[in-house]
Amino acid sequence: MINEPMAPYFEALDRLKAGKPQNVAKGTKISNDAVSLEAGRKKGSIKKSRLGFTRLIADIDIAAAAAGSPLKTQTQIADKARRKIRDLQVELDAALGREQSLLMELFEVRTKLNKLTGERILPLRRKSAAVLK
């Protein structure tokens, strides 16, 4: 039998277990604080030091263990993968831009060196050993 002051807490716990909360976001992990907020009380109002909360805390622990961690949906996994691909593409484009810029700068420096010294410019890319033979 549940005493009158504890009834809102147990009703809040039942709503969280059913996945139909009214005061917290849907999918909120079941915890003492989540039950407190769902019951319309302040966060931290469920205290282990208060004897009246012993049964409630035990029920919350059981419900939290049964719920486990919420599984990610396939859409969430796909969205995360798309964001990662987009970020990697941006990084790749930036790296290729830097490499192209450095190659252009190297070519300009070698051209100026050739004009100053009259030496032959080394090619930017060497021919493979098979071509040289």
VMD Tcl script that draws the C-alpha trace (Angstrom):
set ca {
  {0.00 0.00 0.00}
  {1.38 3.38 -1.02}
  {0.94 6.29 1.37}
  {-0.57 9.52 0.04}
  {2.59 11.71 -0.22}
  {4.45 9.01 -2.18}
  {1.69 8.42 -4.75}
  {2.88 11.11 -7.22}
  {6.36 9.59 -7.24}
  {5.09 6.09 -8.01}
  {2.74 7.43 -10.69}
  {5.67 9.31 -12.23}
  {7.76 6.14 -12.18}
  {4.94 4.24 -13.92}
  {4.72 6.92 -16.63}
  {8.48 6.78 -17.19}
  {8.41 2.99 -17.42}
  {5.53 3.19 -19.93}
  {7.48 5.74 -21.99}
  {4.77 8.39 -21.63}
  {6.23 11.11 -19.41}
  {4.40 14.40 -18.93}
  {7.06 16.64 -17.37}
  {10.37 15.32 -18.74}
  {11.52 14.51 -22.27}
  {10.46 11.22 -23.75}
  {13.25 8.66 -23.56}
  {14.73 10.16 -20.39}
  {16.80 7.64 -18.49}
  {15.00 6.44 -15.36}
  {16.72 7.82 -12.26}
  {15.84 9.37 -8.92}
  {16.09 12.86 -10.41}
  {13.99 11.97 -13.46}
  {11.25 10.55 -11.23}
  {11.38 13.67 -9.02}
  {11.01 15.99 -12.00}
  {8.28 13.85 -13.56}
  {6.39 13.97 -10.25}
  {6.53 17.76 -10.37}
  {9.06 18.05 -7.56}
  {12.56 19.52 -7.48}
  {15.56 17.59 -8.71}
  {17.15 15.81 -5.76}
  {13.97 15.57 -3.71}
  {14.31 11.77 -3.54}
  {16.96 11.14 -0.90}
  {18.37 7.82 0.25}
  {18.66 9.18 3.78}
  {14.86 9.47 4.11}
  {13.26 6.20 5.17}
  {10.02 6.94 3.31}
  {11.84 6.71 -0.02}
  {13.39 3.25 0.53}
  {10.77 1.33 -1.46}
  {10.60 4.00 -4.18}
  {14.39 4.00 -4.63}
  {14.40 0.20 -4.86}
  {11.64 0.33 -7.51}
  {13.54 3.02 -9.43}
  {16.72 0.92 -9.38}
  {14.82 -2.12 -10.67}
  {13.12 -0.09 -13.42}
  {16.42 1.52 -14.46}
  {18.14 -1.85 -14.69}
  {15.25 -3.30 -16.70}
  {15.18 -0.33 -19.07}
  {18.92 -0.43 -19.69}
  {20.34 2.11 -22.06}
  {18.04 3.19 -24.87}
  {19.03 1.70 -28.20}
  {19.88 4.04 -31.01}
  {17.54 3.89 -33.94}
  {18.84 3.15 -37.39}
  {18.03 6.73 -38.39}
  {20.19 8.13 -35.59}
  {23.08 5.84 -36.57}
  {22.74 6.81 -40.25}
  {22.59 10.53 -39.40}
  {25.73 10.24 -37.30}
  {27.52 8.43 -40.13}
  {26.44 11.11 -42.64}
  {27.75 13.89 -40.38}
  {31.06 12.03 -39.97}
  {31.38 11.58 -43.75}
  {30.61 15.27 -44.34}
  {33.21 16.32 -41.74}
  {35.84 14.02 -43.23}
  {35.11 15.34 -46.73}
  {35.63 18.91 -45.53}
  {38.94 17.90 -43.89}
  {40.05 16.08 -47.07}
  {39.21 19.07 -49.27}
  {41.17 21.37 -46.95}
  {44.19 19.04 -46.98}
  {44.14 18.74 -50.77}
  {43.89 22.53 -51.08}
  {46.92 22.97 -48.82}
  {48.90 20.40 -50.81}
  {48.03 22.06 -54.12}
  {48.99 25.46 -52.74}
  {52.34 24.12 -51.50}
  {53.06 22.45 -54.85}
  {52.37 25.73 -56.66}
  {54.63 27.62 -54.25}
  {57.39 25.03 -54.72}
  {57.11 25.32 -58.50}
  {57.37 29.13 -58.32}
  {60.43 28.94 -56.05}
  {62.14 26.43 -58.36}
  {61.36 28.63 -61.38}
  {62.94 31.66 -59.67}
  {65.94 29.54 -58.65}
  {66.39 28.44 -62.26}
  {66.35 32.05 -63.47}
  {68.87 33.14 -60.80}
  {71.31 30.26 -61.05}
  {70.73 28.97 -64.54}
  {70.44 25.42 -63.18}
  {67.91 22.96 -64.43}
  {64.69 22.75 -62.39}
  {64.07 19.37 -60.82}
  {60.68 17.98 -61.74}
  {58.02 18.07 -59.05}
  {57.33 14.40 -59.51}
  {60.05 11.92 -60.27}
  {59.62 9.34 -62.95}
  {59.43 5.80 -61.66}
  {62.53 3.61 -61.76}
  {60.95 1.42 -64.45}
  {60.62 4.39 -66.82}
  {64.23 5.47 -66.29}
  {65.68 2.09 -67.29}
}
mol new
graphics top color blue
foreach p $ca { graphics top sphere $p radius 0.5 }
foreach p [lrange $ca 0 end-1] q [lrange $ca 1 end] { graphics top cylinder $p $q radius 0.2 }
display resetview
